């Protein structure tokens, strides 16, 4: 599941043409942390999830919906 | 926001007549952790969020939507 979140995060970020550096800056997070999230090696808390969603201009619930869709049924 | 998540968690759990003990058991979490979450003193990771949502028989994205609705605009 954490891998799926990382995949969805990368897709959303690259679709918006935002670099890891830029996203980290918007969220006041470290770039390496964004990279670890995208590789499924860290997982966000709910408040980090909200921060990232806001930076990507997507509702947190829609971001979670994307993760749900990509999870095996 | 973490306080709002705690409030939503308590509402959903009590609406379903599930005790903290029972929810902790369903999620393979510690009861005191559930209590800390409900009091906004801990926040869930995304995988804990999914575990709790499944135990409460609500989609994770709907649980997050409830949190969004209760956050100040």
N, CA and C atoms of all chains as a GROMACS GRO file, in nm:
protein
  438
    1UNK      N    1   0.082  -0.120   0.000
    1UNK     CA    2   0.000   0.000   0.000
    1UNK      C    3   0.086   0.127   0.000
    2UNK      N    4   0.196   0.121   0.081
    2UNK     CA    5   0.286   0.237   0.090
    2UNK      C    6   0.353   0.260  -0.046
    3UNK      N    7   0.379   0.147  -0.116
    3UNK     CA    8   0.438   0.158  -0.250
    3UNK      C    9   0.338   0.224  -0.345
    4UNK      N   10   0.210   0.188  -0.328
    4UNK     CA   11   0.107   0.244  -0.415
    4UNK      C   12   0.096   0.395  -0.392
    5UNK      N   13   0.100   0.434  -0.263
    5UNK     CA   14   0.097   0.578  -0.234
    5UNK      C   15   0.213   0.649  -0.304
    6UNK      N   16   0.332   0.588  -0.297
    6UNK     CA   17   0.450   0.648  -0.359
    6UNK      C   18   0.434   0.664  -0.509
    7UNK      N   19   0.375   0.563  -0.571
    7UNK     CA   20   0.351   0.564  -0.716
    7UNK      C   21   0.252   0.676  -0.752
    8UNK      N   22   0.145   0.684  -0.674
    8UNK     CA   23   0.042   0.786  -0.700
    8UNK      C   24   0.102   0.926  -0.680
    9UNK      N   25   0.182   0.940  -0.574
    9UNK     CA   26   0.244   1.070  -0.546
    9UNK      C   27   0.332   1.113  -0.664
   10UNK      N   28   0.415   1.019  -0.713
   10UNK     CA   29   0.503   1.052  -0.826
   10UNK      C   30   0.422   1.091  -0.949
   11UNK      N   31   0.315   1.013  -0.976
   11UNK     CA   32   0.232   1.042  -1.094
   11UNK      C   33   0.172   1.182  -1.086
   12UNK      N   34   0.114   1.213  -0.969
   12UNK     CA   35   0.048   1.343  -0.952
   12UNK      C   36   0.149   1.457  -0.963
   13UNK      N   37   0.268   1.436  -0.904
   13UNK     CA   38   0.370   1.541  -0.904
   13UNK      C   39   0.420   1.565  -1.047
   14UNK      N   40   0.451   1.455  -1.118
   14UNK     CA   41   0.506   1.470  -1.254
   14UNK      C   42   0.401   1.521  -1.351
   15UNK      N   43   0.275   1.479  -1.333
   15UNK     CA   44   0.166   1.533  -1.416
   15UNK      C   45   0.162   1.685  -1.406
   16UNK      N   46   0.192   1.735  -1.288
   16UNK     CA   47   0.185   1.881  -1.266
   16UNK      C   48   0.318   1.950  -1.296
   17UNK      N   49   0.415   1.870  -1.340
   17UNK     CA   50   0.545   1.929  -1.376
   17UNK      C   51   0.616   1.992  -1.258
   18UNK      N   52   0.596   1.935  -1.141
   18UNK     CA   53   0.658   1.989  -1.019
   18UNK      C   54   0.776   1.898  -0.981
   19UNK      N   55   0.892   1.957  -0.956
   19UNK     CA   56   1.009   1.877  -0.917
   19UNK      C   57   0.994   1.834  -0.771
   20UNK      N   58   1.073   1.733  -0.732
   20UNK     CA   59   1.073   1.692  -0.591
   20UNK      C   60   1.116   1.810  -0.503
   21UNK      N   61   1.214   1.886  -0.553
   21UNK     CA   62   1.263   2.002  -0.476
   21UNK      C   63   1.147   2.101  -0.451
   22UNK      N   64   1.073   2.131  -0.560
   22UNK     CA   65   0.964   2.230  -0.552
   22UNK      C   66   0.857   2.179  -0.455
   23UNK      N   67   0.820   2.052  -0.471
   23UNK     CA   68   0.715   1.996  -0.383
   23UNK      C   69   0.762   2.001  -0.237
   24UNK      N   70   0.887   1.967  -0.215
   24UNK     CA   71   0.942   1.970  -0.078
   24UNK      C   72   0.933   2.112  -0.023
   25UNK      N   73   0.965   2.209  -0.108
   25UNK     CA   74   0.962   2.351  -0.066
   25UNK      C   75   0.818   2.392  -0.030
   26UNK      N   76   0.722   2.356  -0.118
   26UNK     CA   77   0.581   2.393  -0.093
   26UNK      C   78   0.532   2.336   0.041
   27UNK      N   79   0.583   2.214   0.071
   27UNK     CA   80   0.532   2.142   0.189
   27UNK      C   81   0.618   2.164   0.313
   28UNK      N   82   0.726   2.240   0.293
   28UNK     CA   83   0.821   2.258   0.404
   28UNK      C   84   0.871   2.123   0.456
   29UNK      N   85   0.900   2.036   0.358
   29UNK     CA   86   0.955   1.903   0.388
   29UNK      C   87   1.092   1.892   0.320
   30UNK      N   88   1.165   1.788   0.351
   30UNK     CA   89   1.297   1.768   0.292
   30UNK      C   90   1.283   1.693   0.159
   31UNK      N   91   1.364   1.731   0.060
   31UNK     CA   92   1.354   1.666  -0.072
   31UNK      C   93   1.377   1.515  -0.060
   32UNK      N   94   1.472   1.475   0.023
   32UNK     CA   95   1.501   1.332   0.034
   32UNK      C   96   1.380   1.258   0.091
   33UNK      N   97   1.303   1.329   0.176
   33UNK     CA   98   1.183   1.264   0.232
   33UNK      C   99   1.080   1.241   0.122
   34UNK      N  100   1.066   1.339   0.031
   34UNK     CA  101   0.973   1.322  -0.082
   34UNK      C  102   1.018   1.201  -0.165
   35UNK      N  103   1.148   1.191  -0.186
   35UNK     CA  104   1.202   1.079  -0.264
   35UNK      C  105   1.174   0.946  -0.193
   36UNK      N  106   1.194   0.942  -0.062
   36UNK     CA  107   1.167   0.819   0.016
   36UNK      C  108   1.018   0.784   0.009
   37UNK      N  109   0.931   0.886   0.016
   37UNK     CA  110   0.786   0.860   0.005
   37UNK      C  111   0.755   0.798  -0.131
   38UNK      N  112   0.813   0.856  -0.236
   38UNK     CA  113   0.781   0.810  -0.371
   38UNK      C  114   0.832   0.668  -0.395
   39UNK      N  115   0.939   0.629  -0.323
   39UNK     CA  116   0.992   0.493  -0.339
   39UNK      C  117   0.931   0.398  -0.238
   40UNK      N  118   0.828   0.446  -0.166
   40UNK     CA  119   0.759   0.358  -0.072
   40UNK      C  120   0.841   0.320   0.048
   41UNK      N  121   0.944   0.400   0.076
   41UNK     CA  122   1.030   0.366   0.190
   41UNK      C  123   0.993   0.446   0.315
   42UNK      N  124   0.906   0.542   0.302
   42UNK     CA  125   0.846   0.611   0.416
   42UNK      C  126   0.697   0.626   0.385
   43UNK      N  127   0.620   0.642   0.494
   43UNK     CA  128   0.480   0.670   0.465
   43UNK      C  129   0.439   0.795   0.540
   44UNK      N  130   0.345   0.871   0.482
   44UNK     CA  131   0.307   0.999   0.541
   44UNK      C  132   0.211   0.980   0.657
   45UNK      N  133   0.218   1.074   0.750
   45UNK     CA  134   0.110   1.084   0.848
   45UNK      C  135  -0.005   1.157   0.778
   46UNK      N  136  -0.119   1.160   0.846
   46UNK     CA  137  -0.234   1.223   0.783
   46UNK      C  138  -0.208   1.373   0.759
   47UNK      N  139  -0.138   1.439   0.848
   47UNK     CA  140  -0.115   1.584   0.826
   47UNK      C  141  -0.018   1.606   0.710
   48UNK      N  142   0.080   1.518   0.693
   48UNK     CA  143   0.170   1.528   0.577
   48UNK      C  144   0.091   1.500   0.449
   49UNK      N  145  -0.002   1.404   0.457
   49UNK     CA  146  -0.088   1.373   0.343
   49UNK      C  147  -0.166   1.498   0.300
   50UNK      N  148  -0.220   1.571   0.399
   50UNK     CA  149  -0.297   1.693   0.368
   50UNK      C  150  -0.206   1.801   0.309
   51UNK      N  151  -0.085   1.813   0.366
   51UNK     CA  152   0.010   1.915   0.315
   51UNK      C  153   0.046   1.887   0.170
   52UNK      N  154   0.076   1.760   0.141
   52UNK     CA  155   0.115   1.721   0.005
   52UNK      C  156  -0.002   1.741  -0.092
   53UNK      N  157  -0.122   1.701  -0.050
   53UNK     CA  158  -0.240   1.717  -0.136
   53UNK      C  159  -0.261   1.864  -0.169
   54UNK      N  160  -0.253   1.948  -0.068
   54UNK     CA  161  -0.272   2.092  -0.092
   54UNK      C  162  -0.167   2.144  -0.190
   55UNK      N  163  -0.041   2.100  -0.174
   55UNK     CA  164   0.067   2.147  -0.262
   55UNK      C  165   0.043   2.100  -0.405
   56UNK      N  166  -0.020   1.983  -0.419
   56UNK     CA  167  -0.047   1.929  -0.553
   56UNK      C  168  -0.183   1.974  -0.605
   57UNK      N  169  -0.250   2.059  -0.525
   57UNK     CA  170  -0.382   2.115  -0.565
   57UNK      C  171  -0.482   2.003  -0.596
   58UNK      N  172  -0.486   1.907  -0.502
   58UNK     CA  173  -0.584   1.799  -0.511
   58UNK      C  174  -0.642   1.782  -0.371
   59UNK      N  175  -0.769   1.745  -0.361
   59UNK     CA  176  -0.826   1.723  -0.228
   59UNK      C  177  -0.761   1.598  -0.168
   60UNK      N  178  -0.731   1.602  -0.038
   60UNK     CA  179  -0.672   1.484   0.026
   60UNK      C  180  -0.757   1.358   0.001
   61UNK      N  181  -0.887   1.372   0.006
   61UNK     CA  182  -0.973   1.254  -0.015
   61UNK      C  183  -0.960   1.201  -0.158
   62UNK      N  184  -0.939   1.293  -0.254
   62UNK     CA  185  -0.920   1.247  -0.393
   62UNK      C  186  -0.785   1.177  -0.409
   63UNK      N  187  -0.684   1.227  -0.338
   63UNK     CA  188  -0.553   1.162  -0.343
   63UNK      C  189  -0.567   1.019  -0.289
   64UNK      N  190  -0.639   1.006  -0.177
   64UNK     CA  191  -0.660   0.872  -0.117
   64UNK      C  192  -0.741   0.784  -0.211
   65UNK      N  193  -0.837   0.847  -0.281
   65UNK     CA  194  -0.919   0.771  -0.378
   65UNK      C  195  -0.828   0.712  -0.487
   66UNK      N  196  -0.731   0.793  -0.533
   66UNK     CA  197  -0.636   0.743  -0.633
   66UNK      C  198  -0.561   0.620  -0.581
   67UNK      N  199  -0.524   0.626  -0.454
   67UNK     CA  200  -0.452   0.511  -0.394
   67UNK      C  201  -0.545   0.390  -0.388
   68UNK      N  202  -0.669   0.413  -0.345
   68UNK     CA  203  -0.767   0.302  -0.337
   68UNK      C  204  -0.782   0.235  -0.473
   69UNK      N  205  -0.791   0.317  -0.579
   69UNK     CA  206  -0.814   0.264  -0.714
   69UNK      C  207  -0.699   0.175  -0.758
   70UNK      N  208  -0.578   0.208  -0.712
   70UNK     CA  209  -0.462   0.131  -0.762
   70UNK      C  210  -0.430   0.011  -0.672
   71UNK      N  211  -0.502  -0.001  -0.562
   71UNK     CA  212  -0.477  -0.115  -0.474
   71UNK      C  213  -0.548  -0.238  -0.532
   72UNK      N  214  -0.491  -0.355  -0.519
   72UNK     CA  215  -0.560  -0.476  -0.565
   72UNK      C  216  -0.693  -0.489  -0.492
   73UNK      N  217  -0.798  -0.529  -0.561
   73UNK     CA  218  -0.934  -0.534  -0.501
   73UNK      C  219  -0.939  -0.636  -0.386
   74UNK      N  220  -0.580   1.989   1.286
   74UNK     CA  221  -0.629   1.887   1.195
   74UNK      C  222  -0.628   1.748   1.260
   75UNK      N  223  -0.518   1.722   1.338
   75UNK     CA  224  -0.507   1.592   1.404
   75UNK      C  225  -0.621   1.576   1.505
   76UNK      N  226  -0.660   1.690   1.566
   76UNK     CA  227  -0.774   1.687   1.660
   76UNK      C  228  -0.902   1.653   1.585
   77UNK      N  229  -0.914   1.709   1.464
   77UNK     CA  230  -1.035   1.682   1.384
   77UNK      C  231  -1.040   1.534   1.347
   78UNK      N  232  -0.926   1.478   1.310
   78UNK     CA  233  -0.925   1.335   1.278
   78UNK      C  234  -0.971   1.254   1.400
   79UNK      N  235  -0.920   1.291   1.518
   79UNK     CA  236  -0.958   1.220   1.641
   79UNK      C  237  -1.107   1.226   1.666
   80UNK      N  238  -1.164   1.345   1.644
   80UNK     CA  239  -1.309   1.365   1.665
   80UNK      C  240  -1.389   1.280   1.566
   81UNK      N  241  -1.348   1.280   1.440
   81UNK     CA  242  -1.417   1.202   1.337
   81UNK      C  243  -1.405   1.053   1.369
   82UNK      N  244  -1.286   1.010   1.412
   82UNK     CA  245  -1.266   0.869   1.446
   82UNK      C  246  -1.361   0.827   1.559
   83UNK      N  247  -1.368   0.910   1.663
   83UNK     CA  248  -1.457   0.877   1.777
   83UNK      C  249  -1.602   0.870   1.732
   84UNK      N  250  -1.643   0.968   1.649
   84UNK     CA  251  -1.783   0.970   1.601
   84UNK      C  252  -1.814   0.842   1.523
   85UNK      N  253  -1.726   0.807   1.429
   85UNK     CA  254  -1.751   0.690   1.344
   85UNK      C  255  -1.754   0.562   1.429
   86UNK      N  256  -1.661   0.556   1.526
   86UNK     CA  257  -1.653   0.435   1.610
   86UNK      C  258  -1.779   0.422   1.696
   87UNK      N  259  -1.818   0.534   1.761
   87UNK     CA  260  -1.933   0.525   1.852
   87UNK      C  261  -2.064   0.507   1.774
   88UNK      N  262  -2.074   0.568   1.655
   88UNK     CA  263  -2.193   0.546   1.570
   88UNK      C  264  -2.211   0.396   1.542
   89UNK      N  265  -2.100   0.325   1.530
   89UNK     CA  266  -2.105   0.181   1.498
   89UNK      C  267  -2.107   0.096   1.623
   90UNK      N  268  -2.112   0.162   1.739
   90UNK     CA  269  -2.121   0.088   1.866
   90UNK      C  270  -2.001  -0.002   1.891
   91UNK      N  271  -1.885   0.042   1.842
   91UNK     CA  272  -1.762  -0.037   1.860
   91UNK      C  273  -1.680   0.026   1.972
   92UNK      N  274  -1.633  -0.056   2.065
   92UNK     CA  275  -1.550  -0.003   2.174
   92UNK      C  276  -1.408   0.022   2.123
   93UNK      N  277  -1.332   0.101   2.199
   93UNK     CA  278  -1.191   0.123   2.162
   93UNK      C  279  -1.117  -0.012   2.161
   94UNK      N  280  -1.151  -0.095   2.260
   94UNK     CA  281  -1.085  -0.227   2.267
   94UNK      C  282  -1.110  -0.306   2.138
   95UNK      N  283  -1.240  -0.310   2.098
   95UNK     CA  284  -1.279  -0.388   1.979
   95UNK      C  285  -1.208  -0.332   1.855
   96UNK      N  286  -1.210  -0.199   1.840
   96UNK     CA  287  -1.145  -0.138   1.723
   96UNK      C  288  -0.996  -0.170   1.723
   97UNK      N  289  -0.934  -0.161   1.840
   97UNK     CA  290  -0.789  -0.192   1.851
   97UNK      C  291  -0.765  -0.337   1.808
   98UNK      N  292  -0.853  -0.425   1.850
   98UNK     CA  293  -0.840  -0.569   1.817
   98UNK      C  294  -0.853  -0.589   1.666
   99UNK      N  295  -0.955  -0.524   1.605
   99UNK     CA  296  -0.975  -0.538   1.459
   99UNK      C  297  -0.853  -0.491   1.381
  100UNK      N  298  -0.789  -0.386   1.437
  100UNK     CA  299  -0.679  -0.323   1.363
  100UNK      C  300  -0.543  -0.376   1.404
  101UNK      N  301  -0.546  -0.466   1.504
  101UNK     CA  302  -0.418  -0.515   1.558
  101UNK      C  303  -0.332  -0.397   1.606
  102UNK      N  304  -0.401  -0.307   1.676
  102UNK     CA  305  -0.334  -0.191   1.736
  102UNK      C  306  -0.358  -0.196   1.887
  103UNK      N  307  -0.291  -0.110   1.960
  103UNK     CA  308  -0.308  -0.106   2.104
  103UNK      C  309  -0.424  -0.014   2.140
  104UNK      N  310  -0.503  -0.052   2.238
  104UNK     CA  311  -0.619   0.031   2.277
  104UNK      C  312  -0.574   0.172   2.315
  105UNK      N  313  -0.464   0.183   2.387
  105UNK     CA  314  -0.422   0.317   2.430
  105UNK      C  315  -0.387   0.403   2.307
  106UNK      N  316  -0.340   0.338   2.202
  106UNK     CA  317  -0.308   0.413   2.079
  106UNK      C  318  -0.436   0.469   2.017
  107UNK      N  319  -0.542   0.387   2.018
  107UNK     CA  320  -0.672   0.435   1.967
  107UNK      C  321  -0.717   0.556   2.049
  108UNK      N  322  -0.700   0.547   2.178
  108UNK     CA  323  -0.740   0.657   2.266
  108UNK      C  324  -0.657   0.782   2.236
  109UNK      N  325  -0.528   0.764   2.217
  109UNK     CA  326  -0.440   0.879   2.184
  109UNK      C  327  -0.479   0.941   2.050
  110UNK      N  328  -0.514   0.855   1.953
  110UNK     CA  329  -0.560   0.907   1.823
  110UNK      C  330  -0.686   0.991   1.841
  111UNK      N  331  -0.780   0.937   1.920
  111UNK     CA  332  -0.908   1.006   1.936
  111UNK      C  333  -0.892   1.138   2.010
  112UNK      N  334  -0.788   1.148   2.095
  112UNK     CA  335  -0.765   1.273   2.167
  112UNK      C  336  -0.669   1.364   2.090
  113UNK      N  337  -0.638   1.326   1.967
  113UNK     CA  338  -0.552   1.411   1.884
  113UNK      C  339  -0.409   1.418   1.932
  114UNK      N  340  -0.369   1.320   2.010
  114UNK     CA  341  -0.231   1.322   2.062
  114UNK      C  342  -0.138   1.233   1.980
  115UNK      N  343  -0.191   1.160   1.888
  115UNK     CA  344  -0.112   1.085   1.789
  115UNK      C  345  -0.183   1.100   1.655
  116UNK      N  346  -0.106   1.086   1.549
  116UNK     CA  347  -0.175   1.086   1.420
  116UNK      C  348  -0.137   0.962   1.344
  117UNK      N  349  -0.231   0.912   1.262
  117UNK     CA  350  -0.209   0.785   1.194
  117UNK      C  351  -0.122   0.804   1.070
  118UNK      N  352  -0.047   0.700   1.037
  118UNK     CA  353   0.014   0.697   0.904
  118UNK      C  354  -0.096   0.655   0.806
  119UNK      N  355  -0.063   0.663   0.678
  119UNK     CA  356  -0.165   0.629   0.579
  119UNK      C  357  -0.206   0.482   0.591
  120UNK      N  358  -0.114   0.393   0.624
  120UNK     CA  359  -0.154   0.251   0.633
  120UNK      C  360  -0.242   0.227   0.756
  121UNK      N  361  -0.214   0.299   0.866
  121UNK     CA  362  -0.303   0.288   0.984
  121UNK      C  363  -0.440   0.345   0.950
  122UNK      N  364  -0.440   0.455   0.873
  122UNK     CA  365  -0.566   0.515   0.829
  122UNK      C  366  -0.650   0.412   0.752
  123UNK      N  367  -0.584   0.338   0.661
  123UNK     CA  368  -0.657   0.237   0.582
  123UNK      C  369  -0.707   0.123   0.673
  124UNK      N  370  -0.624   0.082   0.767
  124UNK     CA  371  -0.662  -0.028   0.859
  124UNK      C  372  -0.786   0.013   0.940
  125UNK      N  373  -0.783   0.135   0.993
  125UNK     CA  374  -0.894   0.184   1.076
  125UNK      C  375  -1.020   0.197   0.991
  126UNK      N  376  -1.004   0.253   0.870
  126UNK     CA  377  -1.122   0.269   0.782
  126UNK      C  378  -1.184   0.133   0.753
  127UNK      N  379  -1.100   0.037   0.720
  127UNK     CA  380  -1.154  -0.097   0.689
  127UNK      C  381  -1.228  -0.154   0.810
  128UNK      N  382  -1.171  -0.135   0.930
  128UNK     CA  383  -1.234  -0.189   1.052
  128UNK      C  384  -1.367  -0.120   1.079
  129UNK      N  385  -1.377   0.007   1.039
  129UNK     CA  386  -1.502   0.084   1.060
  129UNK      C  387  -1.595   0.070   0.941
  130UNK      N  388  -1.551  -0.012   0.844
  130UNK     CA  389  -1.635  -0.038   0.723
  130UNK      C  390  -1.673   0.094   0.653
  131UNK      N  391  -1.568   0.175   0.634
  131UNK     CA  392  -1.584   0.299   0.557
  131UNK      C  393  -1.464   0.308   0.463
  132UNK      N  394  -1.484   0.362   0.344
  132UNK     CA  395  -1.370   0.376   0.254
  132UNK      C  396  -1.273   0.480   0.314
  133UNK      N  397  -1.143   0.453   0.304
  133UNK     CA  398  -1.046   0.550   0.355
  133UNK      C  399  -1.070   0.691   0.299
  134UNK      N  400  -1.104   0.700   0.172
  134UNK     CA  401  -1.126   0.833   0.112
  134UNK      C  402  -1.249   0.900   0.174
  135UNK      N  403  -1.350   0.820   0.211
  135UNK     CA  404  -1.468   0.879   0.276
  135UNK      C  405  -1.434   0.926   0.418
  136UNK      N  406  -1.349   0.851   0.484
  136UNK     CA  407  -1.306   0.892   0.619
  136UNK      C  408  -1.234   1.026   0.608
  137UNK      N  409  -1.145   1.037   0.509
  137UNK     CA  410  -1.070   1.163   0.489
  137UNK      C  411  -1.166   1.276   0.452
  138UNK      N  412  -1.270   1.242   0.374
  138UNK     CA  413  -1.370   1.343   0.336
  138UNK      C  414  -1.438   1.398   0.460
  139UNK      N  415  -1.469   1.309   0.556
  139UNK     CA  416  -1.530   1.354   0.682
  139UNK      C  417  -1.439   1.453   0.753
  140UNK      N  418  -1.309   1.425   0.749
  140UNK     CA  419  -1.213   1.516   0.814
  140UNK      C  420  -1.211   1.650   0.741
  141UNK      N  421  -1.210   1.643   0.608
  141UNK     CA  422  -1.209   1.768   0.527
  141UNK      C  423  -1.330   1.854   0.562
  142UNK      N  424  -1.447   1.789   0.574
  142UNK     CA  425  -1.572   1.862   0.599
  142UNK      C  426  -1.566   1.935   0.733
  143UNK      N  427  -1.496   1.876   0.829
  143UNK     CA  428  -1.497   1.937   0.964
  143UNK      C  429  -1.383   2.036   0.984
  144UNK      N  430  -1.296   2.046   0.884
  144UNK     CA  431  -1.187   2.143   0.895
  144UNK      C  432  -1.239   2.282   0.862
  145UNK      N  433  -1.190   2.385   0.929
  145UNK     CA  434  -1.232   2.521   0.893
  145UNK      C  435  -1.197   2.547   0.746
  146UNK      N  436  -1.283   2.614   0.675
  146UNK     CA  437  -1.263   2.636   0.530
  146UNK      C  438  -1.136   2.716   0.501
   0.00000   0.00000   0.00000
